[in-house]
């Protein structure tokens, strides 16, 4: 890469970040403005960002999603149609929250739990007045508060005290149910990026927008001069100022800081004998503690258990390492199925999103009072620096299709700006 010394841009548009938003924007550009040159820069060694599918050792036909795994709002989720268009399989097995199979525990008052959990979410939905955190509507002393805390943490990736009620009530993924891509959501998104001009391993250090008519992008592989740039990196990357803006853009940095990434990590456990556990069945590790995992037993019939940890528990297990995460999950499974289940389990795959370079977490939540910062983050700057990503979506934040929609919207804005400034 080399600068142009003012003789014209190296590219019309550079997109920073090869996740769902960046790929969606690039494909939209290719469709509506094939006359423009685009280049996508990704700091990591693969496309997909927080969508990442890996294989199960010894089972070539099993795909494990270490990042996003559910097509939320699947009927209108853009990725559903894209999956079918590129020849992947959309599996319509009901999610546990859409009527799928749940493990029933002996001696547990299911009705009482459902009443308490339903009442909590009704209070969230009907909250009026100033914004507050998600813990504000807990009933003190309610026996099911631990389970409510666990569920809330899975939703935001953070403890209830950190997250905005207003932001929660704005969330709307679109009409359900939620489905899965049998070959993996990560497979789908990276495959969709196949036609896009991409350079991997390119870390952007700064964006120089001091000069009219061009933007300078300094990377670990040289400098690019472009007409417009689309930034799709995570809020944690922006808040840490890992990409410096010259002049600074404090409104963006501050918005990102108030829309941090929560943490949800996944651990996949191999099963020596699949019949030891029921297929496609959901289980909560503990019904009393907020620091518990949730488990999808044999998702899509695969010989694995998908364990999901969020919030403080996820941070703790990630710091402690994969052996600690394995032991925690094995203990919770043994509590339900007996000690012999331990002999069936092996470590198949694990994520560590907080420690993942160039990302630093799982999906964004808004601090109390910060929901409107999503629009601040999404707003273009001077018609040359644009922003997209799940955190920019008012109602579909934390989802891959929310990221997709913001990428397409940003591409449309950039194309319109070029038509005004040929």
Secondary structure as a PSIPRED ss2 file (coil, helix, strand):
# PSIPRED VFORMAT (PSIPRED V4.0)

   1 X C   1.000  0.000  0.000
   2 X C   1.000  0.000  0.000
   3 X C   1.000  0.000  0.000
   4 X C   1.000  0.000  0.000
   5 X C   1.000  0.000  0.000
   6 X C   1.000  0.000  0.000
   7 X C   1.000  0.000  0.000
   8 X C   1.000  0.000  0.000
   9 X C   1.000  0.000  0.000
  10 X C   1.000  0.000  0.000
  11 X E   0.000  0.000  1.000
  12 X E   0.000  0.000  1.000
  13 X E   0.000  0.000  1.000
  14 X E   0.000  0.000  1.000
  15 X E   0.000  0.000  1.000
  16 X E   0.000  0.000  1.000
  17 X C   1.000  0.000  0.000
  18 X C   1.000  0.000  0.000
  19 X C   1.000  0.000  0.000
  20 X H   0.000  1.000  0.000
  21 X H   0.000  1.000  0.000
  22 X H   0.000  1.000  0.000
  23 X H   0.000  1.000  0.000
  24 X H   0.000  1.000  0.000
  25 X H   0.000  1.000  0.000
  26 X H   0.000  1.000  0.000
  27 X H   0.000  1.000  0.000
  28 X H   0.000  1.000  0.000
  29 X H   0.000  1.000  0.000
  30 X H   0.000  1.000  0.000
  31 X H   0.000  1.000  0.000
  32 X H   0.000  1.000  0.000
  33 X C   1.000  0.000  0.000
  34 X C   1.000  0.000  0.000
  35 X C   1.000  0.000  0.000
  36 X C   1.000  0.000  0.000
  37 X C   1.000  0.000  0.000
  38 X E   0.000  0.000  1.000
  39 X E   0.000  0.000  1.000
  40 X E   0.000  0.000  1.000
  41 X E   0.000  0.000  1.000
  42 X E   0.000  0.000  1.000
  43 X C   1.000  0.000  0.000
  44 X C   1.000  0.000  0.000
  45 X C   1.000  0.000  0.000
  46 X C   1.000  0.000  0.000
  47 X C   1.000  0.000  0.000
  48 X C   1.000  0.000  0.000
  49 X C   1.000  0.000  0.000
  50 X C   1.000  0.000  0.000
  51 X C   1.000  0.000  0.000
  52 X C   1.000  0.000  0.000
  53 X E   0.000  0.000  1.000
  54 X E   0.000  0.000  1.000
  55 X E   0.000  0.000  1.000
  56 X E   0.000  0.000  1.000
  57 X C   1.000  0.000  0.000
  58 X C   1.000  0.000  0.000
  59 X E   0.000  0.000  1.000
  60 X E   0.000  0.000  1.000
  61 X E   0.000  0.000  1.000
  62 X E   0.000  0.000  1.000
  63 X E   0.000  0.000  1.000
  64 X E   0.000  0.000  1.000
  65 X E   0.000  0.000  1.000
  66 X C   1.000  0.000  0.000
  67 X C   1.000  0.000  0.000
  68 X C   1.000  0.000  0.000
  69 X C   1.000  0.000  0.000
  70 X E   0.000  0.000  1.000
  71 X E   0.000  0.000  1.000
  72 X C   1.000  0.000  0.000
  73 X C   1.000  0.000  0.000
  74 X C   1.000  0.000  0.000
  75 X C   1.000  0.000  0.000
  76 X C   1.000  0.000  0.000
  77 X C   1.000  0.000  0.000
  78 X H   0.000  1.000  0.000
  79 X H   0.000  1.000  0.000
  80 X H   0.000  1.000  0.000
  81 X H   0.000  1.000  0.000
  82 X H   0.000  1.000  0.000
  83 X H   0.000  1.000  0.000
  84 X H   0.000  1.000  0.000
  85 X H   0.000  1.000  0.000
  86 X C   1.000  0.000  0.000
  87 X C   1.000  0.000  0.000
  88 X C   1.000  0.000  0.000
  89 X C   1.000  0.000  0.000
  90 X E   0.000  0.000  1.000
  91 X E   0.000  0.000  1.000
  92 X C   1.000  0.000  0.000
  93 X C   1.000  0.000  0.000
  94 X C   1.000  0.000  0.000
  95 X C   1.000  0.000  0.000
  96 X H   0.000  1.000  0.000
  97 X H   0.000  1.000  0.000
  98 X H   0.000  1.000  0.000
  99 X C   1.000  0.000  0.000
 100 X C   1.000  0.000  0.000
 101 X E   0.000  0.000  1.000
 102 X E   0.000  0.000  1.000
 103 X C   1.000  0.000  0.000
 104 X C   1.000  0.000  0.000
 105 X C   1.000  0.000  0.000
 106 X C   1.000  0.000  0.000
 107 X C   1.000  0.000  0.000
 108 X C   1.000  0.000  0.000
 109 X C   1.000  0.000  0.000
 110 X H   0.000  1.000  0.000
 111 X H   0.000  1.000  0.000
 112 X H   0.000  1.000  0.000
 113 X H   0.000  1.000  0.000
 114 X H   0.000  1.000  0.000
 115 X H   0.000  1.000  0.000
 116 X H   0.000  1.000  0.000
 117 X H   0.000  1.000  0.000
 118 X H   0.000  1.000  0.000
 119 X H   0.000  1.000  0.000
 120 X H   0.000  1.000  0.000
 121 X H   0.000  1.000  0.000
 122 X H   0.000  1.000  0.000
 123 X H   0.000  1.000  0.000
 124 X H   0.000  1.000  0.000
 125 X H   0.000  1.000  0.000
 126 X C   1.000  0.000  0.000
 127 X C   1.000  0.000  0.000
 128 X C   1.000  0.000  0.000
 129 X C   1.000  0.000  0.000
 130 X C   1.000  0.000  0.000
 131 X C   1.000  0.000  0.000
 132 X C   1.000  0.000  0.000
 133 X E   0.000  0.000  1.000
 134 X H   0.000  1.000  0.000
 135 X H   0.000  1.000  0.000
 136 X H   0.000  1.000  0.000
 137 X H   0.000  1.000  0.000
 138 X C   1.000  0.000  0.000
 139 X C   1.000  0.000  0.000
 140 X C   1.000  0.000  0.000
 141 X C   1.000  0.000  0.000
 142 X C   1.000  0.000  0.000
 143 X C   1.000  0.000  0.000
 144 X C   1.000  0.000  0.000
 145 X H   0.000  1.000  0.000
 146 X H   0.000  1.000  0.000
 147 X H   0.000  1.000  0.000
 148 X H   0.000  1.000  0.000
 149 X H   0.000  1.000  0.000
 150 X H   0.000  1.000  0.000
 151 X H   0.000  1.000  0.000
 152 X H   0.000  1.000  0.000
 153 X H   0.000  1.000  0.000
 154 X H   0.000  1.000  0.000
 155 X H   0.000  1.000  0.000
 156 X H   0.000  1.000  0.000
 157 X C   1.000  0.000  0.000
 158 X C   1.000  0.000  0.000
 159 X C   1.000  0.000  0.000
 160 X H   0.000  1.000  0.000
 161 X H   0.000  1.000  0.000
 162 X H   0.000  1.000  0.000
 163 X C   1.000  0.000  0.000
 164 X E   0.000  0.000  1.000
 165 X H   0.000  1.000  0.000
 166 X H   0.000  1.000  0.000
 167 X H   0.000  1.000  0.000
 168 X H   0.000  1.000  0.000
 169 X H   0.000  1.000  0.000
 170 X H   0.000  1.000  0.000
 171 X C   1.000  0.000  0.000
 172 X C   1.000  0.000  0.000
 173 X C   1.000  0.000  0.000
 174 X C   1.000  0.000  0.000
 175 X C   1.000  0.000  0.000
 176 X C   1.000  0.000  0.000
 177 X C   1.000  0.000  0.000
 178 X C   1.000  0.000  0.000
 179 X E   0.000  0.000  1.000
 180 X E   0.000  0.000  1.000
 181 X E   0.000  0.000  1.000
 182 X C   1.000  0.000  0.000
 183 X C   1.000  0.000  0.000
 184 X C   1.000  0.000  0.000
 185 X H   0.000  1.000  0.000
 186 X H   0.000  1.000  0.000
 187 X H   0.000  1.000  0.000
 188 X H   0.000  1.000  0.000
 189 X H   0.000  1.000  0.000
 190 X H   0.000  1.000  0.000
 191 X H   0.000  1.000  0.000
 192 X H   0.000  1.000  0.000
 193 X H   0.000  1.000  0.000
 194 X H   0.000  1.000  0.000
 195 X H   0.000  1.000  0.000
 196 X C   1.000  0.000  0.000
 197 X C   1.000  0.000  0.000
 198 X E   0.000  0.000  1.000
 199 X E   0.000  0.000  1.000
 200 X E   0.000  0.000  1.000
 201 X C   1.000  0.000  0.000
 202 X C   1.000  0.000  0.000
 203 X C   1.000  0.000  0.000
 204 X E   0.000  0.000  1.000
 205 X E   0.000  0.000  1.000
 206 X E   0.000  0.000  1.000
 207 X E   0.000  0.000  1.000
 208 X E   0.000  0.000  1.000
 209 X C   1.000  0.000  0.000
 210 X C   1.000  0.000  0.000
 211 X C   1.000  0.000  0.000
 212 X C   1.000  0.000  0.000
 213 X C   1.000  0.000  0.000
 214 X C   1.000  0.000  0.000
 215 X E   0.000  0.000  1.000
 216 X E   0.000  0.000  1.000
 217 X E   0.000  0.000  1.000
 218 X E   0.000  0.000  1.000
 219 X E   0.000  0.000  1.000
 220 X C   1.000  0.000  0.000
 221 X C   1.000  0.000  0.000
 222 X E   0.000  0.000  1.000
 223 X E   0.000  0.000  1.000
 224 X E   0.000  0.000  1.000
 225 X E   0.000  0.000  1.000
 226 X E   0.000  0.000  1.000
 227 X E   0.000  0.000  1.000
 228 X E   0.000  0.000  1.000
 229 X E   0.000  0.000  1.000
 230 X E   0.000  0.000  1.000
 231 X E   0.000  0.000  1.000
 232 X C   1.000  0.000  0.000
 233 X C   1.000  0.000  0.000
 234 X C   1.000  0.000  0.000
 235 X H   0.000  1.000  0.000
 236 X H   0.000  1.000  0.000
 237 X H   0.000  1.000  0.000
 238 X H   0.000  1.000  0.000
 239 X H   0.000  1.000  0.000
 240 X C   1.000  0.000  0.000
 241 X C   1.000  0.000  0.000
 242 X C   1.000  0.000  0.000
 243 X C   1.000  0.000  0.000
 244 X E   0.000  0.000  1.000
 245 X E   0.000  0.000  1.000
 246 X E   0.000  0.000  1.000
 247 X C   1.000  0.000  0.000
 248 X C   1.000  0.000  0.000
 249 X C   1.000  0.000  0.000
 250 X H   0.000  1.000  0.000
 251 X H   0.000  1.000  0.000
 252 X H   0.000  1.000  0.000
 253 X H   0.000  1.000  0.000
 254 X H   0.000  1.000  0.000
 255 X H   0.000  1.000  0.000
 256 X H   0.000  1.000  0.000
 257 X H   0.000  1.000  0.000
 258 X C   1.000  0.000  0.000
 259 X C   1.000  0.000  0.000
 260 X C   1.000  0.000  0.000
 261 X E   0.000  0.000  1.000
 262 X E   0.000  0.000  1.000
 263 X C   1.000  0.000  0.000
 264 X E   0.000  0.000  1.000
 265 X E   0.000  0.000  1.000
 266 X E   0.000  0.000  1.000
 267 X E   0.000  0.000  1.000
 268 X E   0.000  0.000  1.000
 269 X E   0.000  0.000  1.000
 270 X E   0.000  0.000  1.000
 271 X E   0.000  0.000  1.000
 272 X C   1.000  0.000  0.000
 273 X C   1.000  0.000  0.000
 274 X H   0.000  1.000  0.000
 275 X H   0.000  1.000  0.000
 276 X H   0.000  1.000  0.000
 277 X C   1.000  0.000  0.000
 278 X C   1.000  0.000  0.000
 279 X C   1.000  0.000  0.000
 280 X C   1.000  0.000  0.000
 281 X E   0.000  0.000  1.000
 282 X E   0.000  0.000  1.000
 283 X E   0.000  0.000  1.000
 284 X E   0.000  0.000  1.000
 285 X C   1.000  0.000  0.000
 286 X C   1.000  0.000  0.000
 287 X C   1.000  0.000  0.000
 288 X C   1.000  0.000  0.000
 289 X C   1.000  0.000  0.000
 290 X C   1.000  0.000  0.000
 291 X C   1.000  0.000  0.000
 292 X C   1.000  0.000  0.000
 293 X C   1.000  0.000  0.000
 294 X E   0.000  0.000  1.000
 295 X E   0.000  0.000  1.000
 296 X E   0.000  0.000  1.000
 297 X E   0.000  0.000  1.000
 298 X C   1.000  0.000  0.000
 299 X H   0.000  1.000  0.000
 300 X H   0.000  1.000  0.000
 301 X H   0.000  1.000  0.000
 302 X C   1.000  0.000  0.000
 303 X C   1.000  0.000  0.000
 304 X E   0.000  0.000  1.000
 305 X E   0.000  0.000  1.000
 306 X E   0.000  0.000  1.000
 307 X E   0.000  0.000  1.000
 308 X E   0.000  0.000  1.000
 309 X E   0.000  0.000  1.000
 310 X E   0.000  0.000  1.000
 311 X H   0.000  1.000  0.000
 312 X H   0.000  1.000  0.000
 313 X H   0.000  1.000  0.000
 314 X H   0.000  1.000  0.000
 315 X H   0.000  1.000  0.000
 316 X H   0.000  1.000  0.000
 317 X H   0.000  1.000  0.000
 318 X H   0.000  1.000  0.000
 319 X H   0.000  1.000  0.000
 320 X H   0.000  1.000  0.000
 321 X C   1.000  0.000  0.000
 322 X H   0.000  1.000  0.000
 323 X H   0.000  1.000  0.000
 324 X H   0.000  1.000  0.000
 325 X H   0.000  1.000  0.000
 326 X H   0.000  1.000  0.000
 327 X H   0.000  1.000  0.000
 328 X H   0.000  1.000  0.000
 329 X H   0.000  1.000  0.000
 330 X H   0.000  1.000  0.000
 331 X H   0.000  1.000  0.000
 332 X H   0.000  1.000  0.000
 333 X H   0.000  1.000  0.000
 334 X H   0.000  1.000  0.000
 335 X H   0.000  1.000  0.000
 336 X H   0.000  1.000  0.000
 337 X H   0.000  1.000  0.000
 338 X C   1.000  0.000  0.000
 339 X H   0.000  1.000  0.000
 340 X H   0.000  1.000  0.000
 341 X H   0.000  1.000  0.000
 342 X H   0.000  1.000  0.000
 343 X H   0.000  1.000  0.000
 344 X H   0.000  1.000  0.000
 345 X E   0.000  0.000  1.000
 346 X E   0.000  0.000  1.000
 347 X E   0.000  0.000  1.000
 348 X E   0.000  0.000  1.000
 349 X E   0.000  0.000  1.000
 350 X E   0.000  0.000  1.000
 351 X C   1.000  0.000  0.000
 352 X C   1.000  0.000  0.000
 353 X H   0.000  1.000  0.000
 354 X H   0.000  1.000  0.000
 355 X H   0.000  1.000  0.000
 356 X C   1.000  0.000  0.000
 357 X C   1.000  0.000  0.000
 358 X C   1.000  0.000  0.000
 359 X C   1.000  0.000  0.000
 360 X C   1.000  0.000  0.000
 361 X C   1.000  0.000  0.000
 362 X C   1.000  0.000  0.000
 363 X E   0.000  0.000  1.000
 364 X E   0.000  0.000  1.000
 365 X C   1.000  0.000  0.000
 366 X C   1.000  0.000  0.000
 367 X C   1.000  0.000  0.000
 368 X C   1.000  0.000  0.000
 369 X C   1.000  0.000  0.000
 370 X C   1.000  0.000  0.000
 371 X C   1.000  0.000  0.000
 372 X C   1.000  0.000  0.000
 373 X H   0.000  1.000  0.000
 374 X H   0.000  1.000  0.000
 375 X H   0.000  1.000  0.000
 376 X H   0.000  1.000  0.000
 377 X H   0.000  1.000  0.000
 378 X H   0.000  1.000  0.000
 379 X C   1.000  0.000  0.000
 380 X C   1.000  0.000  0.000
 381 X E   0.000  0.000  1.000
 382 X C   1.000  0.000  0.000
 383 X C   1.000  0.000  0.000
 384 X C   1.000  0.000  0.000
 385 X E   0.000  0.000  1.000
 386 X E   0.000  0.000  1.000
 387 X E   0.000  0.000  1.000
 388 X C   1.000  0.000  0.000
 389 X C   1.000  0.000  0.000
 390 X H   0.000  1.000  0.000
 391 X H   0.000  1.000  0.000
 392 X H   0.000  1.000  0.000
 393 X C   1.000  0.000  0.000
 394 X C   1.000  0.000  0.000
 395 X C   1.000  0.000  0.000
 396 X C   1.000  0.000  0.000
 397 X C   1.000  0.000  0.000
 398 X C   1.000  0.000  0.000
 399 X C   1.000  0.000  0.000
 400 X H   0.000  1.000  0.000
 401 X H   0.000  1.000  0.000
 402 X H   0.000  1.000  0.000
 403 X H   0.000  1.000  0.000
 404 X H   0.000  1.000  0.000
 405 X H   0.000  1.000  0.000
 406 X H   0.000  1.000  0.000
 407 X H   0.000  1.000  0.000
 408 X H   0.000  1.000  0.000
 409 X H   0.000  1.000  0.000
 410 X H   0.000  1.000  0.000
 411 X H   0.000  1.000  0.000
 412 X H   0.000  1.000  0.000
 413 X H   0.000  1.000  0.000
 414 X H   0.000  1.000  0.000
 415 X H   0.000  1.000  0.000
 416 X H   0.000  1.000  0.000
 417 X H   0.000  1.000  0.000
 418 X H   0.000  1.000  0.000
 419 X H   0.000  1.000  0.000
 420 X H   0.000  1.000  0.000
 421 X C   1.000  0.000  0.000
 422 X C   1.000  0.000  0.000
